[in-house]
Amino acid sequence: MMRWRWIWVTASLALAACHQPEQQAAPVVSHPPAAATSAPKAASHFEPPPDSSIPQDDFGKQIALGRQIFTDTGRYAKAYVGNTLNCENCHLDAGRLAHSAPMWGAYPMYPAYRAKNRHVNTFAERLQGCFQYSMNGKAPPLGDDVLVALEAYAYWMSKNEPIGVAPPGHGYPKLPRPTQAPDYARGEAVFKRDCALCHGDNGQGQRVADRTVFPPLWGAQSFNWGAGMERLDNASGFIKANMPLGRGNTLTDQDAWDVAYFMNAHERPQDPRFKGSVTETRKAYHDTPDSLYGVTVNGKVLGE
């Protein structure tokens, strides 16, 4: 926890990157205009138990292992990870923080039907998808020690929550559609001002002691085109509530949409469901204005 708190404090004190944005035109995704912009409404949310209350027994050992996997995934689940991300890069504070898809908000909602793979998923299957898409790796087999430990951690964190009831703060906030369509150049300016100091001028992230502390946002070491964060609605909601780290809800809604567009207008690893055609893959899995997969940006078709 001390390492995470050091990272959190360091990031929250970050100022702005010094580069000036380059002016360049790019296609944009059209969205219906919203009447106004607003931050996610404040609401009480579930408070998971403190780490100090993990039981000192065999079940507690699995909970603790699950937390280790969550915070240092490349070390404790190396066989199933294909990039340098850790689970907590998208599920902040070891999966505890509201409005960053916390584990206590996810566990009680499964089994559930998911349109993404068109069948009812167990929580273990949901975790498999995270490894396949967000970690750009491969799914651990059902019953694998990695999945069992992660399930134990999420179960323990969610105790005393009602089953099948989405609590406040359980996922990423859903922002109103922006007044102006998301824009590459505006997003680049936001990125250089508020994001580059931590995530790098080229979105490459930062590592300390061979561990990712600020994740790469695009490129070979980031999430692939099948991950939920490639959708502009998911990315903008996460960014608005949580970024810059330690200063969530300081960007405008428009800034959040614009910088989400800029982030996702860069290449990343291919969607694992790709069968040789970007056009067909978009039609099957990305047929929404919230995805830039298969869209031409700055003269390049993303995903090719």
Disulfide bonds with the S-S distance in Angstrom:
none
